[in-house]
Amino acid sequence: MRILISGASVAGPVLAYWLSRYGFAVTVVERAPAPRKAGGHAVDLFRPAMEISAKMGVLARIEERATGTDRLAMYREGSTRATEIDLTKVYGATSDRHVVIMRDDLSEIYYAAGRDDVEYLFDDSITSIDIDGDVTFEHAPARAFEVVVGADGLHSNVRRLTFGEEGELTRFLGGYLAVLSVPKALADAGRMIGHVGVGRLAALHTAAHLDDARAAFLFRSTAELDSGHRDPRRQKQILHDMFVGMHSEVDRWLDELEATPAFYFDAITQLRLDRWSRRRVTLVGDAGYCPGPAVGGSTSLAVLGAYVLAGELARAGGDHLRAFAGYELAMREPVLRSRAFARGVAKSIIPGSPAGTWALTRGAQLVSRMPAPLSRALAKLNTKGLRLFDSMQVPDYPEADV
Ligand SMILES: Cc1cc2nc3c(=O)[nH]c(=O)nc-3n(C[C@H](O)[C@H](O)[C@H](O)COP(=O)(O)OP(=O)(O)OC[C@H]3O[C@@H](n4cnc5c(N)ncnc54)[C@H](O)[C@@H]3O)c2cc1C
């Protein structure tokens, strides 16, 4: 059975790895000209994604590449003294097994795990998918596949070709997110610096193995802005106006806006699709069920979804309709819970009032001062909240064809 996957970031390579282990013939098409190299932004892997990575034999590599940011110095706007937060305690409260890693490091590790058994087409994109699985590309000749999977992110091409324009399918969570690359000398490896005020949050971090540092900005907005989806000049202006004057350190990060080699800016939106499959096509990871970038643990959801989809296809012996039904059933609950969680995080991580600013800093400080078993015990009382990702189950599937 021939399966085409669009997207080679996180969900795509994990899915490709498992499908090829189960004996399927897998092709991955990726718009970027080459596999991703260290960079992007920092993402979280919680227990289910760590377990799946262990099954893939890449856990040690992932842990070796972790960013190692274990302290946070958080300044409330207007105050000159930072609140010191022990992030290992905060992460320990949310998960028994958790790692922060740069998205592109993670992508490279998953890609390397499966690349010998998978056909990768870089610098290309799907232009059409017909009802029988005939696919045309921008560059490669047309080919036929039994199954096509969109693993091409929040603004998925496969989703647009199959389900229509995304405006109908998304919900704005009331904020924006931006990341830019800045000189490494501005940051300390191991220690993140954060500044939080009413309606805005900025943070800087790096890792020993990176050549640069990453400044991330989140801000509230009651309505979607006319930020021009592909107009970085306008987006940089909005970001500058939103944060200038917050603190001299933040102003220094903003000075890099013109020269930065990497800039990301997007609304924090949530996908609201209830079904992810149609005929021969299905969606995985952010393409199908992004709960909101940076607010909903979507990387762990993408890894879990990719593993489950491959397992259901193997269990159904390649009967894709049966497999898609099993996949949607298994992922429904984790997706719904992640959406609810992300809506809550989007509200609290960018405080809307001085009291919210205080509560965010003070809450993190309290957890970081508690003995680890106590903070973990408190967090465990609520699997809908802090321990959401650890409470997701990783199903067992037939032994892979080794
Ligand atoms: C700024 C930012 C911060 C984030 N922080 C966190 C965090 O702290 N914790 C967390 O868990 N998650 C975080 N996320 C989310 C996380 O990055 C995603 O959930 C995760 O990368 C999803 O993986 P994916 O493979 O589904 O999609 P993506 O990583 O978005 O990958 C999609 C892939 O598809 C490719 N592609 C796109 N269009 C096409 C096309 N037409 N043809 C072929 N290929 C195409 C892209 O080049 C890319 O390689 C953050 C996201 C952003 C943007």
The ligand as a Gaussian input file, in Angstrom:
#p B3LYP/6-31G(d) Opt

LIG

0 1
 C        6.209000      30.011000      17.854000
 C        5.704000      28.668000      18.248000
 C        5.914000      28.217000      19.541000
 C        5.475000      26.951000      19.901000
 N        5.698000      26.511000      21.164000
 C        5.294000      25.271000      21.519000
 C        5.513000      24.773000      22.835000
 O        6.049000      25.466000      23.705000
 N        5.111000      23.509000      23.125000
 C        4.525000      22.714000      22.188000
 O        4.215000      21.536000      22.463000
 N        4.274000      23.151000      20.940000
 C        4.631000      24.418000      20.592000
 N        4.381000      24.879000      19.340000
 C        3.662000      24.035000      18.396000
 C        4.554000      23.036000      17.691000
 O        5.552000      23.679000      16.936000
 C        3.683000      22.193000      16.779000
 O        2.614000      21.641000      17.525000
 C        4.411000      21.027000      16.161000
 O        5.540000      21.479000      15.468000
 C        3.430000      20.316000      15.229000
 O        4.097000      19.516000      14.358000
 P        3.474000      19.183000      12.918000
 O        4.459000      18.233000      12.309000
 O        2.062000      18.772000      13.059000
 O        3.433000      20.577000      12.127000
 P        4.579000      21.645000      11.839000
 O        5.686000      21.534000      12.818000
 O        3.909000      22.947000      11.665000
 O        5.167000      21.177000      10.440000
 C        4.500000      21.282000       9.225000
 C        5.482000      20.894000       8.108000
 O        4.782000      20.911000       6.865000
 C        5.548000      21.615000       5.917000
 N        4.642000      22.164000       4.913000
 C        3.816000      23.229000       5.045000
 N        3.143000      23.433000       3.904000
 C        3.543000      22.464000       3.041000
 C        3.196000      22.143000       1.704000
 N        2.328000      22.882000       1.003000
 N        3.788000      21.070000       1.120000
 C        4.705000      20.323000       1.812000
 N        5.075000      20.597000       3.072000
 C        4.489000      21.652000       3.690000
 C        6.285000      22.667000       6.712000
 O        7.416000      23.164000       6.027000
 C        6.646000      21.872000       7.968000
 O        7.857000      21.160000       7.793000
 C        4.792000      26.148000      18.958000
 C        4.570000      26.601000      17.668000
 C        5.012000      27.856000      17.315000
 C        4.772000      28.318000      15.916000

